[in-house]
Amino acid sequence: MCENCGKTLDLCVCSDITELATRLHVLILQHPQEPDKDLGSARLAHLCLPNSTLKVGLSWPNLKKALGRESSPTRWAVLYLGAGKKSADRPGPNKDSSALTLVNKQGVPLPNQKELLAELEGIVILDGTWSQAKTLWWRNAWLLKLRRAILTPQKPSLYRELRKEPRKECLSTIESIAQSLSALGEDEKIEKGLTEVFKKLLDKQRQRLSARRNSNRSSAQTSTKPD
């Protein structure tokens, strides 16, 4: 196992990681039982982003404890699990407007989107399976004090056949962070850099699976040959 990224050595992409400076801080809350050790991307995102915090656990009493410093909740957004209500104000893929929409508790887009997004200091991402992310949401009541942000993915996930998602628009944690930061005005090289690291991981996983299939095929052929 690589002590830096936590991946097995054949999946380690640490040599491809470069630090990407951002204005916004990214706080990643990871469920302690997040099961995907091979393709999980939260730690990779954290290693790429110096201005980020990765916390593993189920609950924290407030934003200060999770973040490690004082900060106003109103200047933070949490990537919300709901889809929100459809509205003419909500952007869709391939549109020039922001892919990130701030909504109220009813899922309705807030007015003055550009002004509110510009005021944000950081964004909170919940990492885990769909049910684990919901557990993190309900066990941390202070998240309700943050702005709720809904991401409309501008690109499909690179996971493709490697992982089945509960919804077709679902993204990996690192892809969600990358697209959210782009929507919030960060340099386009941030999304590109995060995406490239994730792509390298997926390429290595595909190579590993292909090697296993070839090995199993060779073993099966050998076992069926007559003595």
C-alpha positions in Angstrom: 0.0 0.0 0.0 1.2 3.5 -0.7 1.4 5.4 2.6 0.6 8.7 0.8 -2.5 8.0 -1.2 -3.6 4.7 0.5 -3.9 2.8 -2.8 -2.2 -0.5 -3.6 1.0 0.2 -5.4 -0.4 -0.9 -8.8 -3.0 1.8 -8.5 -0.8 4.5 -7.0 -0.9 7.8 -9.0 1.2 9.9 -6.6 3.8 10.6 -9.3 1.0 12.3 -11.3 -0.2 14.5 -8.5 0.7 18.2 -8.6 -0.5 20.8 -6.2 -3.3 23.0 -7.5 -3.8 26.4 -5.7 -7.4 27.5 -5.2 -9.0 30.6 -3.7 -11.8 28.6 -2.2 -11.3 26.0 0.5 -12.7 22.5 0.0 -13.8 20.6 3.1 -14.3 16.9 2.5 -16.3 14.9 5.1 -15.7 11.2 4.5 -17.8 8.5 6.0 -15.5 6.1 7.9 -16.9 3.1 6.2 -16.6 4.4 2.6 -16.0 1.1 0.9 -14.3 1.9 -2.4 -10.7 1.7 -1.5 -9.6 1.1 -5.1 -11.5 3.9 -6.9 -12.3 6.2 -4.0 -11.1 9.7 -4.9 -11.5 11.9 -1.9 -7.9 11.5 -0.7 -6.6 12.1 -4.2 -8.5 15.4 -4.4 -7.1 16.4 -1.0 -3.5 15.7 -2.0 -4.0 17.8 -5.1 -5.5 20.8 -3.3 -3.4 22.4 -0.6 -6.4 24.6 0.3 -8.5 21.6 1.4 -9.3 19.7 4.5 -10.2 15.9 4.7 -12.0 14.7 7.8 -13.0 11.1 8.3 -15.9 10.5 10.8 -19.6 10.6 11.3 -20.3 13.9 13.0 -18.8 17.1 14.2 -20.5 19.6 16.5 -20.1 22.6 14.1 -18.3 24.0 11.1 -15.4 25.3 13.3 -14.7 21.8 14.6 -14.8 20.2 11.2 -12.7 22.9 9.6 -10.3 23.6 12.4 -10.9 27.3 12.5 -13.5 30.0 12.9 -15.6 30.7 9.8 -19.1 32.0 9.0 -21.5 29.3 7.9 -23.2 31.7 5.5 -20.0 32.0 3.5 -20.0 28.2 2.9 -22.0 26.0 0.6 -22.6 22.2 1.0 -23.0 20.2 -2.2 -26.6 19.1 -1.5 -27.8 15.5 -2.2 -31.2 16.5 -3.5 -32.0 17.4 -7.1 -33.9 20.6 -6.3 -36.9 21.8 -8.2 -36.7 22.2 -12.0 -36.7 25.9 -12.9 -35.9 28.1 -15.8 -33.2 29.5 -13.5 -31.5 26.2 -13.2 -28.7 25.6 -15.8 -28.4 22.6 -17.9 -25.4 20.8 -19.5 -23.6 22.8 -22.2 -25.1 26.1 -21.1 -22.9 29.1 -20.4 -24.4 29.8 -17.0 -22.9 28.3 -13.8 -23.3 24.6 -13.2 -23.7 25.3 -9.5 -27.0 26.6 -8.2 -27.8 27.8 -4.7 -31.2 26.7 -3.5 -33.4 27.2 -0.5 -34.7 24.4 1.8 -37.5 23.7 -0.8 -35.0 23.3 -3.6 -35.9 26.6 -5.3 -33.0 28.6 -6.7 -32.2 31.7 -4.7 -32.1 35.1 -6.3 -28.9 37.0 -7.0 -26.9 33.7 -7.7 -23.8 35.4 -8.9 -23.5 37.7 -5.9 -24.1 34.8 -3.5 -21.6 32.5 -5.2 -19.0 35.2 -5.2 -19.3 35.6 -1.4 -18.4 31.9 -0.7 -15.3 31.1 1.2 -15.5 27.4 0.7 -17.5 24.3 -0.2 -18.3 21.1 1.8 -18.4 17.8 0.0 -19.8 14.6 1.5 -17.9 11.5 0.5 -19.3 8.0 0.6 -22.0 5.9 -0.9 -25.4 7.5 -1.5 -26.7 6.2 1.9 -23.5 7.1 3.7 -23.6 10.6 2.4 -27.2 10.9 3.6 -26.1 9.7 7.0 -23.4 12.4 7.1 -26.1 15.0 6.2 -28.5 14.0 8.9 -25.9 13.6 11.6 -24.4 17.0 11.1 -27.2 19.5 11.8 -24.9 22.5 11.3 -24.9 21.7 7.6 -28.4 23.2 7.6 -26.8 26.6 8.3 -24.7 26.5 5.1 -25.9 27.4 1.7 -27.2 24.5 -0.3 -25.6 24.0 -3.7 -26.8 21.7 -6.4 -24.3 20.7 -9.1 -25.6 20.1 -12.6 -22.9 18.0 -14.1 -21.5 19.4 -17.4 -19.8 16.1 -18.3 -20.6 12.4 -17.5 -18.5 10.6 -15.0 -15.3 8.9 -16.2 -16.2 5.8 -14.1 -18.3 4.4 -17.0 -18.3 0.6 -16.7 -16.1 0.6 -13.5 -18.7 1.6 -11.1 -22.5 1.7 -11.1 -24.0 4.9 -9.8 -27.5 5.3 -8.3 -28.2 8.1 -10.8 -26.8 8.6 -14.3 -25.8 12.2 -13.4 -23.8 11.1 -10.3 -20.0 11.9 -10.3 -17.1 10.8 -8.2 -16.0 13.0 -5.4 -13.0 14.4 -7.2 -15.1 15.1 -10.3 -17.8 16.8 -8.2 -15.1 19.0 -6.6 -13.5 19.7 -10.0 -16.7 20.8 -11.7 -17.9 22.8 -8.6 -14.6 24.7 -8.5 -14.9 25.6 -12.2 -18.5 26.8 -11.6 -17.2 28.9 -8.8 -14.7 30.7 -11.0 -11.5 28.9 -10.2 -8.9 28.6 -13.0 -9.8 25.9 -15.6 -6.5 24.2 -14.9 -7.9 23.1 -11.5 -10.6 21.0 -13.1 -8.2 19.7 -15.8 -5.6 18.7 -13.2 -8.0 16.9 -10.9 -9.6 15.1 -13.8 -6.3 14.0 -15.2 -5.3 12.4 -11.9 -8.6 10.6 -11.7 -8.3 9.4 -15.3 -4.9 8.0 -14.5 -6.3 6.0 -11.6 -9.1 4.6 -13.7 -6.7 3.7 -16.5 -4.6 1.7 -14.0 -7.7 0.0 -12.7 -8.8 -1.0 -16.3 -5.3 -2.3 -17.0 -5.4 -4.3 -13.8 -8.8 -5.8 -14.6 -7.6 -6.6 -18.1 -4.5 -8.4 -16.8 -6.6 -10.4 -14.4 -9.0 -11.5 -17.2 -6.1 -12.5 -19.4 -4.6 -14.5 -16.6 -7.8 -16.3 -15.8 -8.3 -17.0 -19.5 -4.8 -18.5 -19.8 -5.4 -20.6 -16.6 -8.7 -21.9 -18.0 -7.1 -22.8 -21.3 -4.2 -24.6 -19.6 -6.6 -26.6 -17.3 -8.6 -27.8 -20.3 -5.6 -29.2 -22.3 -5.3 -33.0 -22.3 -2.3 -34.5 -20.5 
